[in-house]
Amino acid sequence: MADNQQVVYLGFPGERPDDVYKLLRLPKDVAIADHGVPPTLVRAVTLMLNKAVPLPARDYQLRGTDFQHRVWAALRAIPRGQTRTYTDIARAIEQPTAVRAVAHAVATNPLPLVVPCHRVVPAAGGVGQYRGGSKLKAFLLSREGVNPVKYN
């Protein structure tokens, strides 16, 4: 979904409109649509997905609380091909006891892949949950050279 020539939401197949409203905290009277996305933005997102070219900051807008923005910045700092735990992220934002809040901020990331929440794995093992499904998360990790079997 785009707004003012910027991507504000990337969804996965099977997501319902109610999911989008909840994630973006939109009032029900706000219309959402996936039309009108500028071709340059479509190309930029396609390059990001297919060639791992980062989406330029001018092409997206993250909407969230200050806490969420801190978490999402920590996620963007995770290098491609590496993972972190929710505890690692809580420590990185200097709130080591906020692990559950970090997990919630990760789960409410409106721009997966732009903000690489798939790089966060549970400390107890496994790939963990993912809005696009754990199989997709394992695929994304393996595409970056991370062995997802290590996390199962």
HELIX and SHEET records of a PDB file:
HELIX    1   1 PRO A   17  LEU A   24  1                                   8    
HELIX    2   2 PRO A   39  LYS A   51  1                                  13    
HELIX    3   3 ALA A   57  ASP A   59  5                                   3    
HELIX    4   4 ASP A   66  ARG A   76  1                                  11    
HELIX    5   5 TYR A   86  ALA A   92  1                                   7    
HELIX    6   6 VAL A   99  ALA A  107  1                                   9    
HELIX    7   7 CYS A  117  ARG A  119  5                                   3    
HELIX    8   8 SER A  134  ARG A  143  1                                  10    
HELIX    9   9 PRO A  148  TYR A  151  5                                   4    
SHEET    1   A 2 ALA A   2  ASP A   3  0                                        
SHEET    2   A 2 GLN A   6  VAL A   7 -1                                        
SHEET    1   B 2 ARG A  84  THR A  85  0                                        
SHEET    2   B 2 VAL A 120  VAL A 121  1                                        
END                                                                             
